[in-house]
Amino acid sequence: MAEPPSGEQVSAALERMRHVARSWRQVASALAEAGAMTDDTELTRLQAGLFQIAFDKYAEAPRYFRDRLAEGTAVMGQIAATLSDNANAYAIEEALLLHELNRMW
């Protein structure tokens, strides 16, 4: 049977989870910024000029990308929140278990 992890190993694992959560938040932020940039890619019929036929097919593209980026932003935020919540729950559980073990002696 494997030995339980040491306190240092648990702390390192929890810090790693929090670090990864911060990384997911950074990705969510980058996706949100990219979504905001799609506003600059929208054209009006007047701007399309001679390309009216192509415009009909293009007109939905910026909104499609903005919607997908918004979905990605939400999912990345959920992943980050889940990692943070789990790290916090593990830390609390570890502290409670350690407290209980110390009370036994």
Secondary structure, DSSP 8 states (H G I E B T S, - for coil): ------HHHHHHHHHHHHHHHHHHHHHHHHHHHHHHHGGGG---HHHHTT-HHHHHHHTTHHHHHHHHHHHHHHHHHHHHHHHHHHHHHHHHHHHHHHHHHHHH-
